[in-house]
């Protein structure tokens, strides 16, 4: 799980929560069910079973893979619509191409993030490039959905392609963890992702036995999803492992610790830390549309059916099957 790394974390700026910061308790630990998305790539539904009051402004998150494809096996998604929210696709290992009905698109690979603000709506496709389909190979990533407030739901769509080399790299006082700030701010250090809804997104790698205690905005919620390895969350040391999410309560700091012993194939604890300012608006969510009312959902479906969200380009780099 390389994503973006450094040989010596002690060369990086160091972050620690102030001693007086109130620790966030762990309210719950949930286990993500497994399923399939798109044309059949395996996913873990990270937020399944979590009350939306603890997720807002996040809607859902899928861990895609980790899977080592044989030649001919890599899969993507067919053309599909979105309206009313943002999709954040973070590729840890592998390559994904993306394209939309407005002519946007690009390629993201190890450590890159594609941030798509669907806004008023578009059609979208994501798929591995033909070279990866032919060769097979490792694929692992995340897709996170972030809600938009009512005032921004019908804004013009836009993209941000955040290259792995642009993320803000930090460490802890003892150098035991590498913190990749993809979006938002941590202790005055700003990640490159520009967000409409205030959030923080961090991919942290903790060496065996390492602990992080980070300052956390009191007006944000707090979530920790384990991509790989085993550890504990909170000062109460609630056990967490791959595929589990720790939901934190209120406070000004949060703590995650890696177990002293990890599995041989996952030598370190890999965790995604998420925080966001709740929108606290009514949400109507069905399929690829996230609006505020049922009437707005019905309008989104009608607009999609009548081609108002765009049409699949007659000539494009990927088939409607996604490959």
C-alpha positions as CSV (number, residue, x, y, z in Angstrom):
1,X,0.0,0.0,0.0
2,X,2.5,2.7,-1.1
3,X,0.3,5.6,-2.0
4,X,2.6,8.5,-1.2
5,X,5.5,7.9,1.3
6,X,8.8,9.2,2.5
7,X,12.0,7.4,3.7
8,X,12.3,9.4,6.9
9,X,9.1,10.9,8.4
10,X,11.2,12.9,10.9
11,X,12.1,15.3,8.1
12,X,8.4,16.4,8.0
13,X,6.5,18.9,10.1
14,X,5.2,17.4,13.3
15,X,1.7,17.5,14.7
16,X,0.3,16.8,18.1
17,X,-2.9,17.8,20.0
18,X,-2.4,20.3,22.8
19,X,-2.4,18.6,26.2
20,X,-5.6,20.4,27.3
21,X,-7.6,19.3,24.3
22,X,-10.7,17.3,25.3
23,X,-10.4,13.7,24.0
24,X,-13.2,12.4,21.8
25,X,-14.7,9.2,23.1
26,X,-15.5,6.3,20.7
27,X,-19.2,6.0,20.4
28,X,-19.3,2.9,18.2
29,X,-17.2,0.6,16.0
30,X,-19.0,-0.8,13.0
31,X,-17.9,-3.5,10.4
32,X,-18.4,-2.8,6.7
33,X,-20.3,-5.5,4.8
34,X,-18.8,-6.6,1.5
35,X,-20.4,-6.2,-1.9
36,X,-19.8,-5.4,-5.5
37,X,-20.1,-2.2,-7.5
38,X,-20.1,-1.2,-11.1
39,X,-19.3,-4.2,-13.3
40,X,-18.4,-6.3,-10.4
41,X,-15.4,-5.0,-8.5
42,X,-15.3,-5.8,-4.8
43,X,-16.1,-3.1,-2.3
44,X,-16.5,-2.7,1.5
45,X,-19.4,-0.4,2.5
46,X,-17.5,1.6,5.1
47,X,-20.5,3.5,6.6
48,X,-23.2,0.8,6.6
49,X,-25.0,0.8,9.9
50,X,-23.9,4.2,11.1
51,X,-26.6,6.7,12.0
52,X,-26.5,9.7,9.5
53,X,-26.3,12.2,12.4
54,X,-22.7,10.9,12.9
55,X,-21.9,11.0,9.2
56,X,-23.3,14.3,8.0
57,X,-21.9,15.8,5.7
58,X,-20.6,12.4,4.4
59,X,-23.0,10.2,2.6
60,X,-21.2,6.9,1.9
61,X,-17.7,5.5,1.4
62,X,-16.6,2.4,-0.5
63,X,-13.2,0.7,-0.1
64,X,-12.5,-0.6,-3.6
65,X,-10.4,-3.7,-3.4
66,X,-7.7,-4.4,-2.4
67,X,-7.6,-6.9,-5.2
68,X,-4.9,-8.4,-7.4
69,X,-6.5,-8.9,-10.8
70,X,-5.5,-11.5,-13.3
71,X,-5.2,-10.4,-17.0
72,X,-8.6,-9.6,-18.4
73,X,-10.2,-9.2,-14.9
74,X,-10.0,-5.5,-14.1
75,X,-13.4,-3.8,-14.0
76,X,-14.9,-0.3,-13.8
77,X,-18.4,1.3,-13.9
78,X,-20.7,2.0,-16.8
79,X,-21.9,5.5,-17.7
80,X,-24.0,6.8,-14.8
81,X,-25.4,10.1,-13.6
82,X,-24.8,12.2,-10.5
83,X,-26.4,15.3,-9.0
84,X,-26.3,17.2,-5.8
85,X,-23.0,16.1,-4.1
86,X,-19.3,15.5,-4.6
87,X,-17.5,12.2,-5.3
88,X,-13.9,11.8,-4.0
89,X,-12.0,9.0,-5.6
90,X,-8.6,8.2,-4.0
91,X,-6.4,5.6,-5.7
92,X,-3.9,4.0,-3.4
93,X,-2.7,1.3,-5.9
94,X,-3.5,0.9,-9.5
95,X,-4.9,3.2,-12.3
96,X,-8.4,4.6,-13.0
97,X,-9.5,6.6,-16.0
98,X,-12.5,8.9,-15.7
99,X,-14.5,10.8,-18.2
100,X,-17.8,12.8,-18.2
101,X,-20.4,14.0,-20.6
102,X,-19.1,17.5,-20.6
103,X,-15.7,16.6,-22.0
104,X,-13.8,16.4,-18.6
105,X,-11.7,13.5,-17.6
106,X,-8.2,12.2,-16.9
107,X,-6.2,9.5,-15.2
108,X,-5.5,9.0,-11.6
109,X,-2.9,6.5,-10.2
110,X,-0.9,5.7,-7.0
111,X,-1.8,8.4,-4.4
112,X,-3.8,10.6,-6.7
113,X,-7.3,11.9,-5.9
114,X,-10.0,12.9,-8.3
115,X,-12.5,15.3,-6.7
116,X,-15.7,15.7,-8.8
117,X,-18.3,18.2,-7.9
118,X,-21.4,16.8,-9.6
119,X,-23.5,19.9,-8.7
120,X,-26.4,20.3,-11.2
121,X,-25.5,17.0,-12.8
122,X,-23.5,15.1,-15.5
123,X,-22.9,11.6,-16.8
124,X,-19.7,9.9,-15.7
125,X,-17.6,6.8,-16.3
126,X,-14.7,5.3,-14.4
127,X,-12.6,2.3,-15.7
128,X,-9.2,0.8,-15.7
129,X,-7.2,1.6,-18.8
130,X,-6.9,-1.0,-21.5
131,X,-3.3,-1.7,-20.6
132,X,-4.3,-2.7,-17.1
133,X,-7.1,-4.8,-18.4
134,X,-4.6,-6.7,-20.5
135,X,-1.9,-7.1,-17.9
136,X,-4.0,-7.4,-14.7
137,X,-2.5,-6.0,-11.5
138,X,-3.2,-4.6,-8.1
139,X,-6.1,-2.2,-7.6
140,X,-7.1,-0.5,-4.3
141,X,-8.8,2.8,-3.6
142,X,-11.7,4.6,-1.9
143,X,-14.7,6.5,-3.1
144,X,-16.3,9.0,-0.7
145,X,-19.5,10.9,-1.3
146,X,-19.7,14.4,0.3
147,X,-23.0,16.2,0.5
148,X,-23.5,19.7,-0.8
149,X,-25.7,22.3,1.0
150,X,-28.9,23.2,-0.8
151,X,-27.5,26.5,-2.0
152,X,-24.7,24.6,-3.9
153,X,-26.6,21.6,-5.2
154,X,-27.2,23.1,-8.6
155,X,-23.8,24.7,-9.1
156,X,-21.9,24.0,-12.3
157,X,-19.9,20.7,-12.2
158,X,-16.2,20.9,-11.8
159,X,-13.1,18.7,-11.3
160,X,-10.0,18.7,-9.2
161,X,-7.2,16.2,-10.0
162,X,-5.1,16.2,-6.9
163,X,-1.7,14.5,-7.6
164,X,-0.2,12.4,-4.9
165,X,2.9,14.6,-4.8
166,X,0.8,17.6,-3.8
167,X,-0.7,16.2,-0.6
168,X,0.5,17.8,2.6
169,X,2.8,15.3,4.4
170,X,3.1,15.5,8.2
171,X,4.2,13.3,11.1
172,X,3.9,12.9,14.9
173,X,6.5,14.0,17.4
174,X,8.2,10.6,17.5
175,X,8.0,10.1,13.7
176,X,5.9,6.9,14.1
177,X,3.2,7.9,11.7
178,X,2.9,9.4,8.2
179,X,-0.1,11.7,7.8
180,X,-1.2,12.6,4.2
181,X,-3.6,15.6,4.4
182,X,-5.6,15.3,1.2
183,X,-8.2,17.9,2.0
184,X,-8.9,20.4,4.8
185,X,-6.6,21.5,7.5
186,X,-4.7,19.9,10.3
187,X,-2.9,22.1,13.0
188,X,-2.5,24.9,10.5
189,X,-1.3,22.7,7.6
190,X,-3.6,22.8,4.6
191,X,-4.3,20.0,2.2
192,X,-4.7,20.7,-1.6
193,X,-8.4,19.6,-1.9
194,X,-10.8,22.6,-2.3
195,X,-14.1,21.7,-0.7
196,X,-17.5,23.4,-0.7
197,X,-18.5,21.7,2.5
198,X,-15.8,22.1,5.2
199,X,-14.1,18.7,5.7
200,X,-10.8,17.2,6.6
201,X,-9.5,13.9,4.9
202,X,-6.3,12.3,6.0
203,X,-4.7,8.9,5.1
204,X,-2.5,7.9,8.0
205,X,0.1,5.1,8.2
206,X,1.1,4.1,11.7
207,X,4.1,1.9,12.4
208,X,3.5,-1.1,14.8
209,X,3.0,0.3,18.3
210,X,2.7,3.9,17.1
211,X,0.0,6.3,18.4
212,X,-1.4,9.5,17.0
213,X,-3.3,12.1,19.0
214,X,-4.4,14.9,16.6
215,X,-6.1,18.2,17.1
216,X,-9.7,18.0,15.7
217,X,-12.1,20.9,15.1
218,X,-14.8,20.8,17.7
219,X,-17.5,21.7,15.1
220,X,-16.5,18.7,13.0
221,X,-17.6,15.1,13.4
222,X,-14.9,12.4,13.5
223,X,-14.6,9.0,11.8
224,X,-11.7,6.6,11.4
225,X,-11.9,3.8,8.8
226,X,-9.2,1.0,8.8
227,X,-7.9,0.2,5.4
228,X,-5.5,-2.4,6.6
229,X,-4.0,-3.7,9.8
230,X,-5.2,-3.7,13.5
231,X,-5.2,-1.2,16.3
232,X,-7.3,0.7,18.7
233,X,-9.3,4.0,18.7
234,X,-9.7,6.5,21.5
235,X,-7.9,6.6,24.8
236,X,-10.2,3.8,25.9
237,X,-8.5,1.7,23.2
238,X,-11.5,0.2,21.4
239,X,-10.1,-2.5,19.1
240,X,-10.4,-1.8,15.4
241,X,-9.3,-3.8,12.3
242,X,-9.4,-3.7,8.6
243,X,-12.9,-2.9,7.3
244,X,-14.1,-1.3,10.5
245,X,-15.1,2.3,11.3
246,X,-14.7,4.0,14.6
247,X,-17.3,6.8,15.3
248,X,-16.0,9.5,17.6
249,X,-18.0,11.7,19.9
250,X,-17.4,15.4,20.7
251,X,-14.1,16.8,21.7
252,X,-11.0,18.7,20.5
253,X,-8.7,15.7,19.7
254,X,-8.8,12.1,18.6
255,X,-6.5,9.2,19.2
256,X,-5.7,6.1,17.1
257,X,-3.0,3.5,18.0
258,X,-1.5,0.6,16.0
259,X,-1.1,-2.8,17.6
260,X,2.4,-3.9,18.3
261,X,2.0,-6.9,16.1
262,X,0.5,-6.7,12.6
263,X,-0.2,-9.4,10.0
264,X,2.7,-10.2,7.7
265,X,0.9,-8.9,4.6
266,X,-0.1,-5.7,6.3
267,X,2.9,-4.6,8.3
268,X,1.4,-1.2,9.3
269,X,-1.9,0.2,10.4
270,X,-3.5,2.2,7.5
271,X,-6.4,4.4,8.5
272,X,-8.5,7.1,6.8
273,X,-9.5,10.0,9.2
274,X,-12.5,12.0,8.2
275,X,-14.1,15.1,9.8
276,X,-16.7,17.5,8.4
277,X,-19.0,20.3,9.4
278,X,-22.6,18.9,9.5
279,X,-24.9,20.5,7.0
280,X,-28.0,19.7,9.1
281,X,-30.5,20.0,6.2
282,X,-33.1,17.4,5.1
283,X,-31.6,14.8,2.7
284,X,-33.4,12.9,0.0
285,X,-31.0,10.2,-1.4
286,X,-31.8,7.6,-4.1
287,X,-29.2,6.0,-6.2
288,X,-26.9,8.5,-7.8
289,X,-28.9,11.6,-6.7
290,X,-28.7,13.4,-3.4
291,X,-31.1,16.2,-3.0
292,X,-33.1,17.9,-0.2
293,X,-36.7,16.8,-1.1
294,X,-38.5,14.0,-2.8
295,X,-39.7,16.5,-5.4
296,X,-36.1,17.4,-6.3
297,X,-35.2,13.7,-6.6
298,X,-38.1,13.2,-9.0
299,X,-36.9,16.2,-11.0
300,X,-33.4,14.8,-11.1
301,X,-34.7,11.5,-12.5
302,X,-36.8,13.4,-15.1
303,X,-33.8,15.5,-16.1
304,X,-31.6,12.4,-16.5
305,X,-34.2,10.6,-18.6
306,X,-34.7,13.6,-20.9
307,X,-31.0,14.0,-21.5
308,X,-30.6,17.2,-19.5
309,X,-27.6,15.8,-17.5
310,X,-25.8,15.3,-20.8
311,X,-25.4,12.4,-23.2
312,X,-22.7,9.8,-23.7
313,X,-20.2,11.1,-26.2
314,X,-20.4,9.4,-29.6
315,X,-16.6,9.0,-29.6
316,X,-14.9,8.4,-26.3
317,X,-12.0,6.5,-24.9
318,X,-14.1,3.9,-23.0
319,X,-17.0,1.7,-24.0
320,X,-20.4,2.0,-22.3
321,X,-19.5,-1.2,-20.5
322,X,-16.7,0.7,-18.8
323,X,-13.8,-1.0,-20.4
